[in-house]
Amino acid sequence: MNCPFCASPDTQVIDSRVSEAGDAIRRRRRCASCQKRFTTYENAELRLPQVVKSDGSRADFDESKIRVGFQRALHKRPVPTEYVDASIKRIVQHVLSLGEREIPSRDIGERVMDELKKLDKVAYIRFASVYRAFEDVSDFRDAIKEVEAPARRARR
């Protein structure tokens, strides 16, 4: 690391501390040439993959788009924000764990539906109706049967 005061490449670390959140390291450094001290921060840089849309175009992964999808599906539903945050975090962690440079948007949409199914059945149906482009009542019936089937098995 070059000194920001004299540009000397010879600096030494005096002290290192992990941030309170545990996601960064703060380092105090001293320049061997001018003896001035300065602080640097080290953060992990995680690269999320590009999202390949159904038309073949690519876009940066955007967590806010996932959040908007959850908010629309959960509008006026009794689901705490902490649960939504945890669901979004699980989706992002899954995407990171794949280690891919690109991911189809369909995979992300399916993950969102899986999480919504766990959180709120009505929100799941809302999201699925738009995401899967339901065209008639039978599409809704099929989605409702899909949601009810596990509940019936659990009651037996």
MODELLER restraints for C-alpha pairs under 7 A, 6 or more apart:
rsr = mdl.restraints
at = mdl.atoms
rsr.add(forms.Gaussian(group=physical.xy_distance, feature=features.Distance(at['CA:1:A'], at['CA:9:A']), mean=5.95, stdev=0.5))
rsr.add(forms.Gaussian(group=physical.xy_distance, feature=features.Distance(at['CA:1:A'], at['CA:11:A']), mean=6.61, stdev=0.5))
rsr.add(forms.Gaussian(group=physical.xy_distance, feature=features.Distance(at['CA:2:A'], at['CA:8:A']), mean=5.35, stdev=0.5))
rsr.add(forms.Gaussian(group=physical.xy_distance, feature=features.Distance(at['CA:2:A'], at['CA:9:A']), mean=4.26, stdev=0.5))
rsr.add(forms.Gaussian(group=physical.xy_distance, feature=features.Distance(at['CA:2:A'], at['CA:10:A']), mean=6.84, stdev=0.5))
rsr.add(forms.Gaussian(group=physical.xy_distance, feature=features.Distance(at['CA:2:A'], at['CA:11:A']), mean=6.89, stdev=0.5))
rsr.add(forms.Gaussian(group=physical.xy_distance, feature=features.Distance(at['CA:3:A'], at['CA:9:A']), mean=6.36, stdev=0.5))
rsr.add(forms.Gaussian(group=physical.xy_distance, feature=features.Distance(at['CA:3:A'], at['CA:11:A']), mean=6.65, stdev=0.5))
rsr.add(forms.Gaussian(group=physical.xy_distance, feature=features.Distance(at['CA:3:A'], at['CA:31:A']), mean=6.04, stdev=0.5))
rsr.add(forms.Gaussian(group=physical.xy_distance, feature=features.Distance(at['CA:6:A'], at['CA:34:A']), mean=6.90, stdev=0.5))
rsr.add(forms.Gaussian(group=physical.xy_distance, feature=features.Distance(at['CA:8:A'], at['CA:33:A']), mean=6.69, stdev=0.5))
rsr.add(forms.Gaussian(group=physical.xy_distance, feature=features.Distance(at['CA:10:A'], at['CA:31:A']), mean=6.27, stdev=0.5))
rsr.add(forms.Gaussian(group=physical.xy_distance, feature=features.Distance(at['CA:10:A'], at['CA:32:A']), mean=5.74, stdev=0.5))
rsr.add(forms.Gaussian(group=physical.xy_distance, feature=features.Distance(at['CA:11:A'], at['CA:29:A']), mean=6.46, stdev=0.5))
rsr.add(forms.Gaussian(group=physical.xy_distance, feature=features.Distance(at['CA:11:A'], at['CA:30:A']), mean=5.57, stdev=0.5))
rsr.add(forms.Gaussian(group=physical.xy_distance, feature=features.Distance(at['CA:11:A'], at['CA:31:A']), mean=4.34, stdev=0.5))
rsr.add(forms.Gaussian(group=physical.xy_distance, feature=features.Distance(at['CA:11:A'], at['CA:32:A']), mean=5.53, stdev=0.5))
rsr.add(forms.Gaussian(group=physical.xy_distance, feature=features.Distance(at['CA:12:A'], at['CA:29:A']), mean=5.43, stdev=0.5))
rsr.add(forms.Gaussian(group=physical.xy_distance, feature=features.Distance(at['CA:12:A'], at['CA:30:A']), mean=5.47, stdev=0.5))
rsr.add(forms.Gaussian(group=physical.xy_distance, feature=features.Distance(at['CA:12:A'], at['CA:31:A']), mean=6.51, stdev=0.5))
rsr.add(forms.Gaussian(group=physical.xy_distance, feature=features.Distance(at['CA:13:A'], at['CA:27:A']), mean=6.50, stdev=0.5))
rsr.add(forms.Gaussian(group=physical.xy_distance, feature=features.Distance(at['CA:13:A'], at['CA:28:A']), mean=5.88, stdev=0.5))
rsr.add(forms.Gaussian(group=physical.xy_distance, feature=features.Distance(at['CA:13:A'], at['CA:29:A']), mean=4.40, stdev=0.5))
rsr.add(forms.Gaussian(group=physical.xy_distance, feature=features.Distance(at['CA:13:A'], at['CA:30:A']), mean=6.57, stdev=0.5))
rsr.add(forms.Gaussian(group=physical.xy_distance, feature=features.Distance(at['CA:14:A'], at['CA:28:A']), mean=5.45, stdev=0.5))
rsr.add(forms.Gaussian(group=physical.xy_distance, feature=features.Distance(at['CA:14:A'], at['CA:29:A']), mean=5.33, stdev=0.5))
rsr.add(forms.Gaussian(group=physical.xy_distance, feature=features.Distance(at['CA:14:A'], at['CA:30:A']), mean=6.72, stdev=0.5))
rsr.add(forms.Gaussian(group=physical.xy_distance, feature=features.Distance(at['CA:15:A'], at['CA:27:A']), mean=5.67, stdev=0.5))
rsr.add(forms.Gaussian(group=physical.xy_distance, feature=features.Distance(at['CA:15:A'], at['CA:28:A']), mean=5.10, stdev=0.5))
rsr.add(forms.Gaussian(group=physical.xy_distance, feature=features.Distance(at['CA:16:A'], at['CA:25:A']), mean=6.66, stdev=0.5))
rsr.add(forms.Gaussian(group=physical.xy_distance, feature=features.Distance(at['CA:16:A'], at['CA:26:A']), mean=5.64, stdev=0.5))
rsr.add(forms.Gaussian(group=physical.xy_distance, feature=features.Distance(at['CA:16:A'], at['CA:27:A']), mean=4.44, stdev=0.5))
rsr.add(forms.Gaussian(group=physical.xy_distance, feature=features.Distance(at['CA:16:A'], at['CA:28:A']), mean=6.45, stdev=0.5))
rsr.add(forms.Gaussian(group=physical.xy_distance, feature=features.Distance(at['CA:17:A'], at['CA:25:A']), mean=5.58, stdev=0.5))
rsr.add(forms.Gaussian(group=physical.xy_distance, feature=features.Distance(at['CA:17:A'], at['CA:26:A']), mean=5.21, stdev=0.5))
rsr.add(forms.Gaussian(group=physical.xy_distance, feature=features.Distance(at['CA:17:A'], at['CA:27:A']), mean=6.53, stdev=0.5))
rsr.add(forms.Gaussian(group=physical.xy_distance, feature=features.Distance(at['CA:18:A'], at['CA:24:A']), mean=5.93, stdev=0.5))
rsr.add(forms.Gaussian(group=physical.xy_distance, feature=features.Distance(at['CA:18:A'], at['CA:25:A']), mean=4.46, stdev=0.5))
rsr.add(forms.Gaussian(group=physical.xy_distance, feature=features.Distance(at['CA:18:A'], at['CA:26:A']), mean=6.20, stdev=0.5))
rsr.add(forms.Gaussian(group=physical.xy_distance, feature=features.Distance(at['CA:19:A'], at['CA:25:A']), mean=5.82, stdev=0.5))
rsr.add(forms.Gaussian(group=physical.xy_distance, feature=features.Distance(at['CA:19:A'], at['CA:26:A']), mean=6.71, stdev=0.5))
rsr.add(forms.Gaussian(group=physical.xy_distance, feature=features.Distance(at['CA:23:A'], at['CA:43:A']), mean=6.54, stdev=0.5))
rsr.add(forms.Gaussian(group=physical.xy_distance, feature=features.Distance(at['CA:24:A'], at['CA:41:A']), mean=6.60, stdev=0.5))
rsr.add(forms.Gaussian(group=physical.xy_distance, feature=features.Distance(at['CA:24:A'], at['CA:42:A']), mean=5.47, stdev=0.5))
rsr.add(forms.Gaussian(group=physical.xy_distance, feature=features.Distance(at['CA:24:A'], at['CA:43:A']), mean=4.73, stdev=0.5))
rsr.add(forms.Gaussian(group=physical.xy_distance, feature=features.Distance(at['CA:25:A'], at['CA:41:A']), mean=5.60, stdev=0.5))
rsr.add(forms.Gaussian(group=physical.xy_distance, feature=features.Distance(at['CA:25:A'], at['CA:42:A']), mean=5.04, stdev=0.5))
rsr.add(forms.Gaussian(group=physical.xy_distance, feature=features.Distance(at['CA:25:A'], at['CA:43:A']), mean=6.77, stdev=0.5))
rsr.add(forms.Gaussian(group=physical.xy_distance, feature=features.Distance(at['CA:26:A'], at['CA:39:A']), mean=6.92, stdev=0.5))
rsr.add(forms.Gaussian(group=physical.xy_distance, feature=features.Distance(at['CA:26:A'], at['CA:40:A']), mean=5.94, stdev=0.5))
rsr.add(forms.Gaussian(group=physical.xy_distance, feature=features.Distance(at['CA:26:A'], at['CA:41:A']), mean=4.65, stdev=0.5))
rsr.add(forms.Gaussian(group=physical.xy_distance, feature=features.Distance(at['CA:26:A'], at['CA:42:A']), mean=6.54, stdev=0.5))
rsr.add(forms.Gaussian(group=physical.xy_distance, feature=features.Distance(at['CA:27:A'], at['CA:39:A']), mean=5.58, stdev=0.5))
rsr.add(forms.Gaussian(group=physical.xy_distance, feature=features.Distance(at['CA:27:A'], at['CA:40:A']), mean=5.21, stdev=0.5))
rsr.add(forms.Gaussian(group=physical.xy_distance, feature=features.Distance(at['CA:27:A'], at['CA:41:A']), mean=6.17, stdev=0.5))
rsr.add(forms.Gaussian(group=physical.xy_distance, feature=features.Distance(at['CA:28:A'], at['CA:37:A']), mean=6.99, stdev=0.5))
rsr.add(forms.Gaussian(group=physical.xy_distance, feature=features.Distance(at['CA:28:A'], at['CA:38:A']), mean=5.91, stdev=0.5))
rsr.add(forms.Gaussian(group=physical.xy_distance, feature=features.Distance(at['CA:28:A'], at['CA:39:A']), mean=4.59, stdev=0.5))
rsr.add(forms.Gaussian(group=physical.xy_distance, feature=features.Distance(at['CA:28:A'], at['CA:40:A']), mean=6.57, stdev=0.5))
rsr.add(forms.Gaussian(group=physical.xy_distance, feature=features.Distance(at['CA:29:A'], at['CA:37:A']), mean=5.52, stdev=0.5))
rsr.add(forms.Gaussian(group=physical.xy_distance, feature=features.Distance(at['CA:29:A'], at['CA:38:A']), mean=5.39, stdev=0.5))
rsr.add(forms.Gaussian(group=physical.xy_distance, feature=features.Distance(at['CA:29:A'], at['CA:39:A']), mean=6.00, stdev=0.5))
rsr.add(forms.Gaussian(group=physical.xy_distance, feature=features.Distance(at['CA:30:A'], at['CA:36:A']), mean=5.67, stdev=0.5))
rsr.add(forms.Gaussian(group=physical.xy_distance, feature=features.Distance(at['CA:30:A'], at['CA:37:A']), mean=4.38, stdev=0.5))
rsr.add(forms.Gaussian(group=physical.xy_distance, feature=features.Distance(at['CA:30:A'], at['CA:38:A']), mean=6.51, stdev=0.5))
rsr.add(forms.Gaussian(group=physical.xy_distance, feature=features.Distance(at['CA:31:A'], at['CA:37:A']), mean=6.44, stdev=0.5))
rsr.add(forms.Gaussian(group=physical.xy_distance, feature=features.Distance(at['CA:48:A'], at['CA:61:A']), mean=6.21, stdev=0.5))
rsr.add(forms.Gaussian(group=physical.xy_distance, feature=features.Distance(at['CA:48:A'], at['CA:96:A']), mean=6.24, stdev=0.5))
rsr.add(forms.Gaussian(group=physical.xy_distance, feature=features.Distance(at['CA:49:A'], at['CA:61:A']), mean=6.24, stdev=0.5))
rsr.add(forms.Gaussian(group=physical.xy_distance, feature=features.Distance(at['CA:49:A'], at['CA:100:A']), mean=6.23, stdev=0.5))
rsr.add(forms.Gaussian(group=physical.xy_distance, feature=features.Distance(at['CA:49:A'], at['CA:101:A']), mean=4.56, stdev=0.5))
rsr.add(forms.Gaussian(group=physical.xy_distance, feature=features.Distance(at['CA:49:A'], at['CA:102:A']), mean=4.80, stdev=0.5))
rsr.add(forms.Gaussian(group=physical.xy_distance, feature=features.Distance(at['CA:49:A'], at['CA:103:A']), mean=6.35, stdev=0.5))
rsr.add(forms.Gaussian(group=physical.xy_distance, feature=features.Distance(at['CA:50:A'], at['CA:58:A']), mean=6.22, stdev=0.5))
rsr.add(forms.Gaussian(group=physical.xy_distance, feature=features.Distance(at['CA:50:A'], at['CA:59:A']), mean=5.65, stdev=0.5))
rsr.add(forms.Gaussian(group=physical.xy_distance, feature=features.Distance(at['CA:50:A'], at['CA:60:A']), mean=4.88, stdev=0.5))
rsr.add(forms.Gaussian(group=physical.xy_distance, feature=features.Distance(at['CA:50:A'], at['CA:61:A']), mean=5.65, stdev=0.5))
rsr.add(forms.Gaussian(group=physical.xy_distance, feature=features.Distance(at['CA:50:A'], at['CA:101:A']), mean=6.20, stdev=0.5))
rsr.add(forms.Gaussian(group=physical.xy_distance, feature=features.Distance(at['CA:50:A'], at['CA:102:A']), mean=4.62, stdev=0.5))
rsr.add(forms.Gaussian(group=physical.xy_distance, feature=features.Distance(at['CA:50:A'], at['CA:103:A']), mean=6.31, stdev=0.5))
rsr.add(forms.Gaussian(group=physical.xy_distance, feature=features.Distance(at['CA:51:A'], at['CA:58:A']), mean=5.49, stdev=0.5))
rsr.add(forms.Gaussian(group=physical.xy_distance, feature=features.Distance(at['CA:51:A'], at['CA:59:A']), mean=5.26, stdev=0.5))
rsr.add(forms.Gaussian(group=physical.xy_distance, feature=features.Distance(at['CA:51:A'], at['CA:60:A']), mean=6.02, stdev=0.5))
rsr.add(forms.Gaussian(group=physical.xy_distance, feature=features.Distance(at['CA:51:A'], at['CA:61:A']), mean=5.71, stdev=0.5))
rsr.add(forms.Gaussian(group=physical.xy_distance, feature=features.Distance(at['CA:51:A'], at['CA:102:A']), mean=5.75, stdev=0.5))
rsr.add(forms.Gaussian(group=physical.xy_distance, feature=features.Distance(at['CA:51:A'], at['CA:103:A']), mean=5.09, stdev=0.5))
rsr.add(forms.Gaussian(group=physical.xy_distance, feature=features.Distance(at['CA:51:A'], at['CA:104:A']), mean=5.66, stdev=0.5))
rsr.add(forms.Gaussian(group=physical.xy_distance, feature=features.Distance(at['CA:51:A'], at['CA:105:A']), mean=5.67, stdev=0.5))
rsr.add(forms.Gaussian(group=physical.xy_distance, feature=features.Distance(at['CA:52:A'], at['CA:58:A']), mean=4.65, stdev=0.5))
rsr.add(forms.Gaussian(group=physical.xy_distance, feature=features.Distance(at['CA:52:A'], at['CA:59:A']), mean=6.76, stdev=0.5))
rsr.add(forms.Gaussian(group=physical.xy_distance, feature=features.Distance(at['CA:52:A'], at['CA:102:A']), mean=6.56, stdev=0.5))
rsr.add(forms.Gaussian(group=physical.xy_distance, feature=features.Distance(at['CA:52:A'], at['CA:103:A']), mean=5.91, stdev=0.5))
rsr.add(forms.Gaussian(group=physical.xy_distance, feature=features.Distance(at['CA:52:A'], at['CA:104:A']), mean=4.64, stdev=0.5))
rsr.add(forms.Gaussian(group=physical.xy_distance, feature=features.Distance(at['CA:52:A'], at['CA:105:A']), mean=5.69, stdev=0.5))
rsr.add(forms.Gaussian(group=physical.xy_distance, feature=features.Distance(at['CA:53:A'], at['CA:104:A']), mean=6.20, stdev=0.5))
rsr.add(forms.Gaussian(group=physical.xy_distance, feature=features.Distance(at['CA:53:A'], at['CA:105:A']), mean=5.24, stdev=0.5))
rsr.add(forms.Gaussian(group=physical.xy_distance, feature=features.Distance(at['CA:73:A'], at['CA:123:A']), mean=4.65, stdev=0.5))
rsr.add(forms.Gaussian(group=physical.xy_distance, feature=features.Distance(at['CA:73:A'], at['CA:124:A']), mean=6.99, stdev=0.5))
rsr.add(forms.Gaussian(group=physical.xy_distance, feature=features.Distance(at['CA:73:A'], at['CA:126:A']), mean=5.60, stdev=0.5))
rsr.add(forms.Gaussian(group=physical.xy_distance, feature=features.Distance(at['CA:73:A'], at['CA:127:A']), mean=5.38, stdev=0.5))
rsr.add(forms.Gaussian(group=physical.xy_distance, feature=features.Distance(at['CA:74:A'], at['CA:123:A']), mean=5.17, stdev=0.5))
rsr.add(forms.Gaussian(group=physical.xy_distance, feature=features.Distance(at['CA:87:A'], at['CA:115:A']), mean=6.05, stdev=0.5))
rsr.add(forms.Gaussian(group=physical.xy_distance, feature=features.Distance(at['CA:91:A'], at['CA:111:A']), mean=6.51, stdev=0.5))
rsr.add(forms.Gaussian(group=physical.xy_distance, feature=features.Distance(at['CA:113:A'], at['CA:124:A']), mean=6.07, stdev=0.5))
rsr.add(forms.Gaussian(group=physical.xy_distance, feature=features.Distance(at['CA:113:A'], at['CA:128:A']), mean=6.91, stdev=0.5))
rsr.add(forms.Gaussian(group=physical.xy_distance, feature=features.Distance(at['CA:116:A'], at['CA:123:A']), mean=6.33, stdev=0.5))
rsr.add(forms.Gaussian(group=physical.xy_distance, feature=features.Distance(at['CA:116:A'], at['CA:124:A']), mean=4.99, stdev=0.5))
rsr.add(forms.Gaussian(group=physical.xy_distance, feature=features.Distance(at['CA:117:A'], at['CA:124:A']), mean=5.14, stdev=0.5))
rsr.add(forms.Gaussian(group=physical.xy_distance, feature=features.Distance(at['CA:121:A'], at['CA:147:A']), mean=6.75, stdev=0.5))
rsr.add(forms.Gaussian(group=physical.xy_distance, feature=features.Distance(at['CA:125:A'], at['CA:143:A']), mean=6.59, stdev=0.5))
